[in-house]
Every structure is written in structure tokens, then in C-alpha cells.
Amino acid sequence: MTEFARPMVSLGFTAELFPPGTHMCYLYNDEQERLEIMSDFVRSGIEAGEKIGYFVEEMTPQALRDYFAGLGIVPAEESQLDIKPSLEVYCPDGRFSPDRMLGRLRSAYDDGIREGFNGVRLTGEMHWALRGLPGSERLAEYEARINLLVVDSPSSVICQYDANHFDGVTLFKVLNAHPMMIVRGQVVHNPYYLPPQEYFARYPAPNA
């Protein structure tokens, strides 16, 4: 059976196109820049007929939906833009499980394609990991495993980290797990990235 190449994806905030399944880290320290970049990311997904999952921490889901609407970013149908509180998504029972969350990302991709969308893009505001909830110490492991997930469930994924609040050790391990990073609105190949095999050789995953 012939395998057809997947069309490249516009992220909205840069002219460069990327293959579906790209996993990016967005380290930011400017809230206005973050809002502009993520608004462009959501807008381009809507225009491309993709389904968008947004896991929000800084606003309520309705406030973020209203913010987008004020910029003219309105989904063709309500189900196209799925906004949920990040804590509810990552830690629904008060603890973080990488296996459970990866299953949720896999289901989000499968559901979006089954519903007839052209693709799926996902983004999460990662401040929930600063709450000290059980399992949050496995954050970087989870990020590294996303690189394996997107091979077969090729969502475009952006993980948002506020550099003003995460400590340097955590951010370095998180950077190790992302092939691409966003710097001032431009996507660059991450020189700190370790492919999963190398990552887990350096940072063995705990038995869970």
C-alpha cells in the first residue's frame, strides 16, 4: 500500500511550514508575546480545518474563548476548539500520570480525525506542574515520551513554559525533550534536544 506524505502545517506565527507531529517547547517571559503567538497558532488551526485542544491555566476556558472571539478567532463549529482547564486535563484526580496523559493525547488525535477534521493541534500551559502534585516530578519524562507518541498520532504540539517561574534544572530537562523551540516567535531546531533513546539513557524513567 502506498503511503501518502502528510501535508505540511502552518503554525500561523511564522512563515515556515512543519510536518504534522512536530513537538515544540515555548519558553517565554513576555505575556503579551505569548498571547499573540498562541492566538496565531489557534487562528491558523481553525483556518486549516484542524481540531484544537487548548489546556489553559492563565484564564478560565470561557475567558480565553472570549479573548479569541475578540480577535475574530471563531471556530467553524464549537467542537473545533476544545478549551479545558489544564489541571483538569493533566491531574484530574489530583495527581499526574504520564501514561494517562499520553493516552489522552492519543485519543484527542484519534477523535479529531474521526470527526472529520484535517488534523489536530494541541497546546498546554504548563504551570500546573509547579503545584507540587504527586507525579509532577515525571514532567520531563512525559515530554520525552510525546516524541514517540506523535510518530503515529501526529498532532502539532506546543508546550508553554513561563521561564520566570520554572527553575533552571527543570527547564533544561524539558528542553532536552523537545526537538524544536520557539524563540521570540521564531521556531529553531533545539540544540539541547536528546532523541528518546538518548534521553532515557541519561534520565532513566522511574518504574511507575
SEVEX-438598 format. One record per residue (C-alpha): x, y, z. Coordinates in steps of 0.25 Angstrom, whole numbers, plus 5000, padded with zeros to 4 digits. Example, Ala and Ser with C-alpha at 12.3 -4.5 7.8 and 13.67 -1.06 7.14 Angstrom:
REM residues 2
u,v,w
5049,4982,5031
5055,4996,5029
This chain:
REM residues 208
u,v,w
5000,5000,5000
5005,5014,4996
5007,5023,5008
5004,5037,5004
5012,5049,5010
5005,5057,5020
5003,5072,5016
5012,5082,5023
5005,5090,5034
5005,5105,5036
5006,5109,5051
5001,5123,5048
5012,5131,5055
5024,5128,5045
5024,5126,5030
5031,5113,5031
5023,5100,5030
5025,5088,5038
5021,5073,5037
5010,5069,5046
5015,5062,5058
5024,5074,5062
5027,5075,5077
5031,5089,5081
5035,5096,5094
5031,5110,5096
5039,5117,5107
5034,5131,5109
5036,5143,5119
5026,5152,5112
5012,5150,5114
5007,5159,5102
5016,5152,5092
5011,5138,5097
4997,5143,5095
5000,5148,5081
5007,5135,5077
4997,5125,5083
4985,5133,5076
4992,5132,5063
4994,5117,5066
4979,5115,5069
4975,5124,5057
4983,5116,5047
4978,5103,5052
4964,5108,5050
4966,5113,5036
4973,5099,5033
4961,5092,5037
4968,5085,5049
4963,5082,5063
4970,5089,5074
4971,5085,5088
4976,5096,5098
4979,5093,5112
4978,5107,5119
4984,5112,5133
4984,5127,5132
4970,5129,5129
4957,5121,5130
4953,5114,5118
4941,5124,5115
4950,5136,5117
4960,5130,5107
4949,5127,5097
4944,5141,5099
4958,5147,5097
4960,5139,5084
4946,5143,5079
4950,5158,5082
4961,5156,5071
4952,5150,5061
4956,5135,5064
4944,5127,5064
4943,5113,5061
4934,5108,5049
4927,5099,5060
4928,5099,5075
4935,5085,5076
4946,5090,5067
4952,5098,5079
4953,5090,5091
4958,5098,5103
4959,5092,5117
4966,5096,5130
4980,5090,5130
4979,5084,5144
4966,5076,5140
4973,5071,5128
4987,5067,5134
4983,5064,5148
4968,5060,5148
4970,5053,5161
4980,5062,5168
4992,5054,5162
4999,5054,5149
5001,5041,5141
5009,5041,5128
5003,5029,5123
4989,5034,5125
4992,5048,5119
4999,5041,5107
4986,5033,5105
4978,5046,5106
4987,5052,5095
4985,5039,5086
4970,5040,5088
4970,5054,5084
4977,5052,5071
4968,5039,5068
4955,5047,5072
4959,5059,5063
4962,5051,5051
4949,5042,5053
4941,5055,5054
4946,5059,5040
4956,5070,5044
4968,5071,5035
4978,5070,5046
4980,5072,5061
4988,5083,5069
4989,5083,5084
4995,5093,5094
4996,5093,5109
5000,5104,5119
5009,5096,5128
5009,5104,5141
5000,5093,5147
5014,5085,5149
5018,5096,5159
5007,5092,5169
5015,5080,5175
5005,5070,5172
5009,5055,5172
5014,5051,5159
5018,5065,5154
5033,5061,5156
5031,5052,5144
5028,5064,5135
5041,5063,5127
5039,5048,5125
5025,5051,5119
5031,5062,5110
5041,5052,5104
5030,5041,5102
5022,5051,5094
5033,5050,5083
5029,5035,5082
5014,5037,5082
5014,5047,5071
5020,5037,5061
5007,5030,5060
4998,5041,5065
5003,5053,5058
4997,5065,5066
5005,5078,5065
5008,5080,5080
5013,5093,5087
5016,5093,5102
5017,5106,5108
5026,5109,5120
5028,5122,5127
5043,5124,5129
5040,5133,5140
5035,5122,5149
5041,5109,5146
5055,5106,5151
5067,5104,5142
5069,5090,5145
5054,5086,5141
5055,5095,5128
5068,5089,5124
5062,5075,5125
5049,5080,5118
5058,5086,5107
5065,5072,5105
5051,5066,5102
5047,5076,5091
5053,5075,5076
5048,5089,5073
5047,5102,5082
5040,5115,5080
5049,5128,5082
5043,5141,5080
5033,5136,5071
5043,5128,5062
5044,5113,5062
5058,5108,5063
5064,5094,5064
5067,5091,5079
5082,5089,5081
5079,5083,5094
5069,5072,5089
5072,5058,5092
5064,5047,5084
5056,5038,5093
5067,5027,5093
5078,5036,5097
5068,5044,5107
5065,5031,5115
5079,5027,5115
5083,5040,5122
5070,5041,5130
5064,5027,5133
5049,5027,5135
5045,5022,5148
5036,5010,5150
5022,5014,5151
